[in-house]
């Protein structure tokens, strides 16, 4: 049907996707009003809600949901063989939490399975874990169970419990199915001829393997209209995020920067400049406010975020879809960036190494996984080169197995290979190339000890190296002791970490930790989350952090030995025997 004859009210509804006008479409696409109406009508006529106050009630789509369904199934085009097919191949549904994207996606999956003519459909509900995929499947199964007509056309396998081993809805007479898969199983077992894939909570994908596998399964000429739907709230700003990659692309399509008429961007988000405390902003960003999103709940959560800044990022990300610097706010990245000027980090590092040779440094190293990064942080008083300065300089050094660097650069889009080329990371290449060769690390620490004047232990006069006493650092400490260093063990609990972590935080906020824009350390700062106990003590949390933070941990450990008016290095909380006594 020609665009000029489309019902004006339906056309208005189709435009209810923020910032996007699907009717500014290519000449080879057209809108089939009847197809759009049929898809929208399927929801209240065949589907019912399965939980909450609306359980058992017909699934009547809200106007913004009608816009998504109507656009997905109303717009058509012809392929190279002249077949009439859907216009869209990909769609991002980017809305904050509790706006009903899970039941909406389940309904779309059921519409494809039961209402589209194609036989042999391979339809998938995908997520980072089987449990997560099972949550969406629970809605799909519950809707089928409440409709006698749909139930008579299929068999349902697997229970309602999330994460069942074989959860699927199968139309045996047509050779079609809707089933769950996840990224925590072997990707090679995923489908080869995709009709539909719904990737739920895209921001929880650690890597990109699952999405890439599903995308490549859209290539079959025998499946003329495959469709990928991504549903998600915002991710935080982290390296290798497939969610951020797809959101950035969708935003460029929406804004007319990228011309891709086959991608439907549905993006409800606030901007960093918006007043995140404003109910008007909440209403604009949450299309189901007052329906499935409680205004009272947002008011309460906003108040908590205003009173406790550590909650602010969570509120912005989950309820306003603002991409924040990290999951749980600890290191404000604007403050981090302000600690160094805009100089090139490679040139800055070269100049600092030359200027600081022979100057006193406080060193500490943190060993994470033996198959990934090892970090050494050297902290210098900036007064060593600028007499009036109250700041500190941190020079970090990193080592990584070369094979691990290659793998992570490809799979997780972490810039290890670039950092190696720039000289910020040293690759180790021992007998076992997937495991750090600590002979390289030991050699380099000895070299650094010759270049710089490591702080001396008061009792022995030997140069100190602070290390994590609980993990792989123990063997390295033994080796360094034989080289003439004084290893200083350091615990990772609140008693050891609280004071230097607080000092680290204060130095950043005050602009007194010059890091020279080191890209590896900045990446780790953006990853860093913190733990906080009931007394308000803080420490870095590797468990909560989105990615590696070894350089941040090493810097904090080094700061524990830097004298202040009340020397942290002399505190009983840095005495390993004292900490053990309290455990």
N, C-alpha and C positions, 0 to 999 in steps of 0.2 A: 504494500500500500504506500502511495506517495506521501512524503512528509507533510505536504500542504494540507492533506485531508485528515491528519491525525486529530483525534479529540483533544481540544485545548487543555482540558483538565488533566488528562493523562500525560500530555506533553509537559505540563507544569510539574507534575509529580516526577517524571523522569529526570527533571533538572534539579532535584533535591539533593544532589551530591555536591558538597561544598566546592566551589571554585571550578566546576567542571560542567561543560555544556556538551552532552553527547550529540546534540542536533547540529553542532558545527562539525559535521561528519564528512568523510570522503565521499566522492560521487558514486563509488562502487558499493556503498553500503546503504541499506534502507531499513526502515522501522516497520515491523509487522505487528500492528496493534493487536490483532487477534491472538498471536502467540504470546505477547506480553500479558494480556488479560487472562489467558488460560493459565499461565504460570503463576500469576498472582492469586488467582482464584483457587488453585490447588491447595494452598495453605489452609484457609478456613473451611474448605469443603471436605478435605480428607485428613487433615492433621489436627491434633489437639495437644495442648500443653501437658507436660507430664509431672510438673512439680510446682510448689508454691501456691499462692492464692488463686492462680489461674488453672491449676491442674484439672484436666477434664474439659476445659473450655476450648472452643475452636481457636485455632492459631490465626487470628486476624492480624495481618501485617500492618505495622505503623507506616505512615507515608514514606519515611526514609528507607524502610525495608522494601516497600513496594518499588521504590526507585531502583534499588539494587537488582531485585528479581526481574523487574520489567526490562531494564537495560540489558541484563545478561541474556535473557531469552527472547527479547523482542527484536533486537538488532540482528540483521542478517547480511550476508555477502555471498558471493559465489567463489568457489575455489578454482584452481587451474583446469579442473575437469568439468567445470560448469555446474557443479552440485551446489544447491542452496544449503548453506551451513551457518552456524552462529558466527557473528562478527568477532566476539571476544574469545581469546585463548587464555588470558591471565586476568586475575582480579585480586587486588589487595583490599581487604575490609579491615580498616585501621580505626578502631574505636576503643575508648577506654573500657575498663572493667565494668561488668554487670549491665552492659547495654544490650545483652541478648544475642551476641554474635554466635554463640554455640548452638542454640536451638535453630537459629536462622540457617546456619551452615548445614545442620542435620536435615532440615527441610529441603534445602537445595539438592543434597545428595539423594534424597528419596524421590524428588521430582525427576531427576535424570534417570534413576533406575526404573521408575514405574511409568513415566509419561513420554519418554523419548523413544522413537521407533527403532533405533539402532539395536541390533542383536549383538550378543557377545561382549557386552560392556564390562570393562574392568574399572571399577570405581573404588577409590581408596579414601579412607580417613587416616591421615598421617599425623604423627606428632613425635616429640622427642623421646617419649616413653610409651609403652603399651598402656600404662595407667592413664596417661593424658589422652591418648586416642580413644580409650575406653569411655571416657567421660562424654565425648561427643556421640559415640556409638550408643550409649545409654539413652540419649534423647531420640536417636533414630529408631531404636528398637521399641521404646515406649510409645512412640507415635504409631508405629505399625501395629503394635498390640491393641491399640484403641480403635483401630479401623478394620472392620470385618472385611471390607473389599480388598484392602492391601494385604491383609493377613492371608487371604485365600490365594493370592498370587505368588507367594514366596514361602521359603523356609528360613527360619531364624536360628542361627547356631551361636552358642556361647551365652552365658548368663549376663545379668545386668551389672555384675561386679566389674569395676574398671580393671583392665589388664588381663582379661581372660585369654586363654591360649588360642582360641579360634573363633573370634567374634565376627560374624558375617551375616548378611541378609542376601539370600540367593534366589534368583528367579530361574529355576532349572529349565523351564520350558523355552526360555530365550537365551540360556547360556550366559547370564549376566549376574553380577554380584556387586555388593558394597561391603568392603571388609576393612579391618584396621591393619596398619603396619606402623612401624616406628623406627627411629634411627638407632635404637639399641639392639637391633638384630642385623644380620649380615645384609648389606645393601644389595648384593648380587641376587638375592631372592625376591627382590621387588618386581612389580609388573613390567611387562615389556611393551604393551600396547594400550596405553592409557586412554581412557575416556574422560574420567574426572578424578582429580585428586584435591582433597581439602586438607591443607596443612594447618592444623590448629595450633594456636599460640606459637607463632613463628619465632618470637623473641626467645623462646626456650631452646631453640636449636643451638647446640654447642658449635658444630661445624656446618658444612654445607653439603655433605655427601648425600643425605636423604633428598634434599631439594634437587640437587643436580641429577640424581638417578631418576627421579620422577620427570624432570624436564626432558631428559633424553628419551624417555619412553613415549614422548608425544610425537616422535618423528615418523611413525608408521603412516604410509599413504593409505592404508586400509582403515585408519581412524581419522576421518576428515575434520572432526571438530573437537579435539581434546580441549579440556578446560582445567586450569590450575587456579585454585582459590586459596589465598593466604588469609587467615584470620589472626589478628594479634593486637595486643596493646604495644606501646612503645618499648623498645629495648633501651638500655643505657649505652653511652658512647664507649664502645670497646672494639678493639681490633678483631677482624675476622667475623663480624656479625652479619650473617646472611639476611637477618631482619632489616638492619640498617641499610644494607645494599639495595634490597627490594623497595624499601620505603623511599630511599633517595631517587630511585628510578621512577617510581610511581609519582613522586612529587614533580619530577621534571616533565612527565607526560601531562599531568594536571595543569602545569604552568605553561605549557606550550613550548618548552625548551627542547623536548624530544618528541618527534612525530611518530607515535606508535598507536594507530587506530585499533589495534587488537588487544590493548591493555586498558582495563577499566580501573581507575584509581578512586577508591572510596576512603577519603582521609578526613577524619574528625580529630583535630588537634588544636591546642593553644600554641602560641609562639612564646619564646623566651621573654619577649617584651610585654606580653599580656599580664594583667594583674591577676595573679593566680588565686588571690583571695576573693575575687569578685564573683557573685552568683550569676551575673550576666555571662561571664566567660564560661562558667560551668554549664550553663544552659546551651550555649552555642556548641560546646564540644561534646556534650552528652545528649544525643538525640532522644534517648529514652528516659530523660530526667523526669521523675514523677510517675514513671510507668514501671520500669524495672530497676531504676537507679533512685535511691532514696535521697532526697534533698537534706533531710535531717542528718543522715549519715555523713554526707559531704561536709556539712557544717561542722560536725563534731571532729572529723578527721582534719579539716583545715585548721581548726582551733588548736589541735594537738601539734600540728606541723609548725604553727606560728610560735608555740611555746617551746618546742624542742626542734631546733634546726636539723637534727639528724633524721627527722621524719619528712622534711620538706621535699627532698628528692623523690621519696616514695609517693607522696601525694601528687606531685607534678607528673610523674611518669605514669602511674597507674590510673589516675582519675582525670588527667588533662592531656595525656599522650605527649608530654614534652620529653624529648630525649635529653636525659641528664648526663652529667659527666661521669657518674658512677651510681651503682645501685643504692648504696647507703652513703650519704654524704659524709665524707671525712675531709679529704683534701680539696678545697675549692680551687678548681683549675685556673680561674682568673688570678687568684692569689699566687698560685704556683708559677704561672707564666710571668707575673710581675716581679718575681725574684731575680730574673736575669734580663739583661737588655736584649735587643733584637739582633745581636751579633750571630754570625754563622757558627753553629755548634762545633763544627770541625776545626775552624780557625781558633775559636775560643779554647778548645781543649788543647790544641797544640801550644798555644801561648801559655796556658796555665801550667802545663807539664814543665815547660822551660823555666817559667818564673818561680815555680815552687820546688824545684830540685834542691835538696839539702835542707828544706824547711820541715818543721815538725808536723807530723800527721798522726791522727788516731785512726787505726785500721780495724775493720771488722768484716768477717765474711759469713755469708749465709748460703748453705747448700740446700737447694730444693730437691726435686727428683734427680736421680743420677742420670736420667735420660734427657734432662732439660737444663735450664740455666743454673749456673753458679755465679754468685755475686760477691764482689769485694768493694767496700766503700772506704775511701780515704777522706777524712774530714780535716780541714786546715783552718786556722784562724785567718781571716782575710787581712788582718793587720800585718801578716807576714810580708805582704806586698803593698798594702795600703795602710800605713800606720794609724790613721784616724778611724778606720772602719771597725764597726762592731759586729760585722757579719761573719759568716763562715762559708767556706768553699767546700763542695763535695765533688770529688772525682771518683766516679764509679768505674769498675772494671767487670766485664762479664765473659763467661766461657760457656760454650754449648757444643755438644757433639755435632759434627758436620752433617751427618745423615739425619739427625733430628731436626736441624735447622732447615734442611731441604724439604723434609716432609711437612713440617709445620708451616713453612712459607707457602706450600702448595695447598694444603688442606684447610688451614685456619686463617690464611691471609695475614699471618704475623710477619713483619718485615725483617726476619732474621738475616736473610741473605743480603738485603740492602745494608743492614747494620754491620754485617761482616765486611762488606766492601768499603764502608765508610770508616772502619776501624774502631767501632764502638763495641763490637763483640769479637772474641777470639774463638775460632773453631778448634776443637780438639779432634785428633785423628789417630787414636790409638788402635790397638788390636781389635777392640769391640767398638765399632764406629757409632753404634747407637747409644753408647754409654760414655759419660764424661771421663776422659783420661785425666785423672787428677795429677799425673806427673806434669802435664802442661801447666796446671794451676799452681802447683808447688814451685815450678821453675820461675813462673812470672811473679809470684809473691816474693821470692828471693831477689829477683831483679828490682822490683819496686822498693823493697827494703834497702837496697843499695842506692837507689836514686834519691829516696826521701828519708827523712830522719823520723822513724817510727818512735812514738812516745815510749819511754822506758819504765819498766816496773820498778817501784820504789825499793824493793828488797833485794832484787838480783841485778838491777841495772840492765837487764836484757830488753830488747825491743819487743813490745807486746803485740799480739794479734788476738782480737776478741772473736770467739766462735760460739756457735750453738752447741751446747754440750749434749743435746738429746739425740742428735741424728748423725748423718754421715760425717759431720765435722770432727767427730772424735778421732778418726784415723788420720785425718789431715792435721789435726793438732799434734798428734804424736810425731808425724813426719816433720812438721815445722819445728818442734822442740829439738829434734836432732840436728836441725839446721841452725840452731842458736837463737830461736825466738822464744818468747815467754807466752804460751797460749793462755788466754783468760776465758774460762767458761762462762757462758751467759744463758740464763733461763728464758723461756718464752712466756712465762706466766705474768699476771698483773704485777706481782711484787717486783720483778725485774724490769718489766716493760713500761709501767705506768709513768714514771718520772721522765725518762728520755722521750717517750712518745708524746707526752704533753709538751716538752721542750721543742721537739721537732715541729709540732703543730704551731706553736707560738712563733718559731722562727719563720715559718712559711707565711703566716698571717702578717707578720711584721716586715716581710720582704728581706729577711736577713739570712737566707740560705741560697747562696749563689750556685746554681747547678749548670749554668751555661747552656741551657736549652737541650741538654742531653736527651735525644729522642727515646732511648730505651728507658731511662729513668722517668721520663714524662709519661710514657705508656704505662709504666708500673704505678705511677701516682694516680693516673686516671682509673686504674683497676682497683685501687686500695679501698678496702672497707675496714671498719674497726669493730672491736668488741668493747662493751662498756659494762662494768659491774655496778652493783647497787650503790656503791660509794662514789660513783662517777669516775673511777679510774678507767683508762683506755689503753688499748694495745691493738696493733695491726692484726687483722684476722685473715689468714690465708684461706680458710674454709669459706668465708663469706665473699671474699674478693672475686671479681669476675675472671681474672687471669693472674699471671705471675706478678709478685710484689717483692721478690727477693732483694732487689736493690734498695727498696724502701726499708725493709727490715734491717739490712746491713747498715744503712745510714743511721737508723735509730740506735742500733747496738754500738756503733762508733761514738755517737753523741753521749752515750752513757758514761764514757770515760773522759769526756772533755770537762775540765774544771769550770765551775761557776762560783758565785759568791757562797753558795751552799753546795759543795762538790757532790755531784751525783755519783761520781766514781767511788766515794767513800761511804755511800749509804749502805746500811745493813741489808737493804732490799736487793743489792747486787751481789751479796754474799751467797753463793750457792748453798752453803750449809744452812744458813738462816732460812732460805726459802724451803728447803727440804723439811726443816723442823716444823714448818707451818702446814705442810701438806697432809 
